[in-house]
Amino acid sequence: MNDIPLVSTKNLSVFFGLGRKLFGERQVVRAVENVSLDIPKGSFFGLVGESGSGKTTLGRAILRAAPITGGHIKYNDGEVDYDVATINKKQLKDYRKRSQLIFQDPYAALSPRMTVRDIIAEPLEVMGLTSSRRETDERVREMAAKCRLNLEHLRRFPHAFSGGQRQRISIARALVCKPRFLVADESVAALDVSIQADILNLLKSLTDEMGITFLFISHDLSVVAHVCDYVAVMYLGQIVEEAPTRKLFSRPRHPYTAALLSAIPSLDPDDEQDAIKLEGEIPSPLSPPSGCRFHTRCAHVQARCQSESPQWRKIDDGHFAACHFTDELKL
Amino acid sequence: MDSPLIKIENLTLQFKTDEGLITAVDNVSFELVPGEILGLVGESGSGKSVTAKSLMLLNPGNAVYSPESQITLTIEGNTVDVFNLKSASQLKVVRGGAISMIFQEPMASFAPAITIGDQMVEQLLLHSHMTKKEAVTHSIEMLERVGISDAPTRFKQYAFEFSGGMRQRAMIAMALSTKPKLLIADEPTTALDVTIQAQVIDLMKDLVAEFGMAILFITHDLGVIAQTADRVAVMYLGNIIETGSVRQVIKEPAHPYTQGLLNAIPKLERLDEPLTPVPGDIPSPLDRPPGCVFHTRCSQMIEGKCDTLVPSRTTLKVGHTASCFVAEGSSDGEFEAVA
């Protein structure tokens, strides 16, 4: 693995303005605020958090699919070096070839009116990557075979396929233009466990083979634990902890990560779980709590947490967390 | 052992479609006693939701039940044959009276233009002898009971004003306010985050202890089952292929399909082991495999036996049954066929 990150964000913020209330101030949703993140080249990088934590928005912002309010996104694959936040049109077109997205719902992501061949060929045609129909067909067949799709099925329409097969079509479409960077937003959440395992294995072997850097967004911690090299945990628009997967799961250093881990139902019925109870739900990003954003639900809250934002600190090699009491807490 | 609250015997259900009859449920039998939580597990398309809906006769008009199918509900000594219920007033007992249901998608199960409170009161007026005033008080109490703060205000709000977790709580409050004997929970936590899921599971366990009702818990998440259910039934292509106590099924799975499902789950304790998917796809219900329904994907398939003969349900240990020739063979002939 290389030390130079492929994608690196610095103080990245994404705010969405809502309509003005009568006589009120303009309301702003702070979906992502001040996020700095390094995604090492060639890694499988996991991003986890509850719904409403801003993980999807962060993934989209990195792909320039969400408006960026402030901060920088550096992309450097050795050939080109872009700041995605201030990228010009021509560069953006090139960036689109280098970065791709796989969606959550394989039923909604494929047009019902296009054949599988046309779906997979579309990125090649739109981006003008091939010069003849024959070349396109060749690339499509090659990619479809890699994703273990039956080549005889290329003339069929998506309705004829099961959820797992559709997700393989989505993967083929994302990989056909040979991207360097791939964002998968909850790409296995809608699948049954047996198919989920199959898709995860496929993604892992394809990204290894093609040398793709992968940002894997998920709310399922056990899936992330299995496939990712690094994990970042998001809460209410901010990253609260980041570490190599083993370190994060064996010794979480932020109370929120610890609570998330303890809430996963154990497969062993004799395993008496005393899950750390998180009271209530994630607060509204319209008016995030003062100080540490997690203080309203934290079991270890102290007076300082309510007023002062914790610093993003290095705890160990590659292990970072934002909590005032990381060193004192036994998690 | 208590006498069963509900008994399902030889339930076979087919749907009439343009392509012919599709078998959705094939000869399924199980029962629930009061206070018991039975987990019904299986992949999508295995027939678990359709089975649950049969208990309330909620399947669409093209559903055909075989004449051998029988569902009997026993409440305080009175036995009701569910398939004999015809008129709407007779059906009230299985639709919200003695049986209530929680659906997967809490947003889609509340009417968007009627307040949560009015929806709760409406069903109480239908199913109990309460006056409107009593129903309002009771509903607010139930909302408080499931941990919704500021219940009197929430009572007057609409579904869109609730968050996902709160909607699911309100759904549970509504389903429980008529004090049902049996609660059917169809993937109640699938749409929720782990932290909220933990809250909802705790709440459901507390309520079982408090009201002494039985729960039919449908899910594809074996982790959730391990932490909630007393017994488990595993479904595949409309058949129950294995049943037993939670410990038996999860710790000593007998059927190759159950073993495959357990192997496919990512486990935090064993990060080094690769994920092993169950090979192949679930076959289309239009061409159900002959013999054992699972033989097309089974790694331990016995040529000439599994693909032609249908395995019968066999008792492996007390309370633990499986329909599989391989499992039969490995239990050293101690098994006996269940009549």
Interface residues (C-beta under 8 A of the other chain):
Chain A: E50 S51 S162 G163 G164 Q165 D192 V193 S194 I195 Q196 A197 D198 L200 N201 H219 D220 L221 S222 V223 A225 H226 T245 R246 F249 A259 L260 L261 A263 I264 P265 S266 L267 D268 P269 D270 D271 Q273 A275 K277 L278 E281
Chain B: E43 S44 S163 G164 G165 M166 D193 V194 T195 I196 Q197 A198 Q199 I201 H220 D221 L222 G223 V224 A226 Q227 V246 R247 I250 K251 G260 L261 L262 A264 I265 P266 K267 L268 L271 P274 L275 T276 P277 V278 D281 I282
